[in-house]
């Protein structure tokens, strides 16, 4: 039987754990890997899996996300594919903001009902991974599943971050607990080593199966479950614990790289891992290309004696002499001055180039250039777009502060984050 899949990508909530990167944008619009945005990951996975009918459900601060999608994803007139935004709106059926993942899908149920699809793929908009959803669909069809949940084996120490499932021998789920904190909650959720390794994956001490937030439903089943009373607001907390008793819900075991970039620490660590010599997720891979907006930027220019180690440098950058960049990521249109040290830092870049006249005028008014001035020393930091870091600035968190907020910076998990468009005057020490 020919199966047709409609994809829904959830834009997420307020993104408070990623603040201040989400101060003026939604989570899926957060830049990643120098030139991409987080939303590019699930959209690219869908396109590479030949599932190119995609809705993106948004709610908070979604203007830049809308602009990015409209500028990036266009299909020719003979192709039935689309990537369209479904923004939260008042309707005759609902007038509230999305209350959870299931509620977000239910408030847009008419688009599913009207679509000729047989199955609905539901994805998160803030994860970094590469998956061929055709393999997920194949598993879904072979099991004749009402719903299939992609799962990842994790150690006991990570269980409190995920929904954890227990499975029968054939892979059917018979238990689901959301973010368990105690051994008592987990005692029925241990997965035998033999079950995992029989599927070609090394357990390596990982005996719990974590939901990846990737769900494939039969269309009719999804509609029924979303309308069942009491109405579920969240897939993990309410819908799945009830549905496993009445429906055939199976697992699809995945063991590739997958990271939820929902916190500042996860975002910083994952970004720097991409700059390493053996990155866990390779944007250079010819398999599963990650797409984004074409910006038509020039090649980056390096002036004089500049040293790089384990770093990524994006398009349109200018890096001046005697600068040292170590284990860092440099985003599009970044301009880095002379004698700068950049270490363990994510520099997201700029939205535009400044002219020489603009730089002269700004300097007369005491405003530093975009992005980093001469003699700056920056370590273990994230500099959001369009930051202006003056000359002789030090951003090093020498006191090792874990959490703090200042006039022009935020510290989360010991990482200094400079919010978008912030001006750091000459000689400042953070």
Secondary structure as UniProt FT lines:
FT   STRAND          5..10
FT   HELIX           16..18
FT   TURN            19..22
FT   HELIX           27..29
FT   STRAND          31..32
FT   TURN            33..35
FT   STRAND          36..37
FT   HELIX           39..48
FT   TURN            49..50
FT   STRAND          53..58
FT   HELIX           63..72
FT   TURN            77..78
FT   STRAND          82..87
FT   HELIX           101..106
FT   TURN            107..108
FT   HELIX           109..114
FT   STRAND          119..124
FT   STRAND          127..129
FT   HELIX           133..142
FT   TURN            143..144
FT   STRAND          147..154
FT   HELIX           156..161
FT   STRAND          163..167
FT   TURN            169..170
FT   STRAND          172..178
FT   HELIX           183..186
FT   TURN            187..188
FT   HELIX           193..197
FT   TURN            198..200
FT   TURN            204..205
FT   STRAND          208..218
FT   HELIX           219..227
FT   HELIX           235..239
FT   HELIX           240..243
FT   TURN            244..246
FT   STRAND          249..254
FT   STRAND          258..260
FT   HELIX           264..274
FT   TURN            277..278
FT   TURN            283..284
FT   STRAND          301..302
FT   STRAND          307..309
FT   STRAND          312..313
FT   TURN            315..316
FT   STRAND          318..319
FT   TURN            321..322
FT   STRAND          324..326
FT   STRAND          329..330
FT   TURN            332..333
FT   STRAND          335..336
FT   TURN            338..339
FT   STRAND          341..347
FT   HELIX           356..364
FT   TURN            365..366
FT   STRAND          371..372
FT   TURN            374..375
FT   STRAND          377..383
FT   TURN            385..386
FT   STRAND          388..389
FT   TURN            391..392
FT   STRAND          394..395
FT   TURN            398..399
FT   STRAND          403..405
FT   STRAND          410..412
FT   TURN            413..414
FT   STRAND          415..418
FT   TURN            420..421
FT   STRAND          423..424
FT   TURN            426..427
//
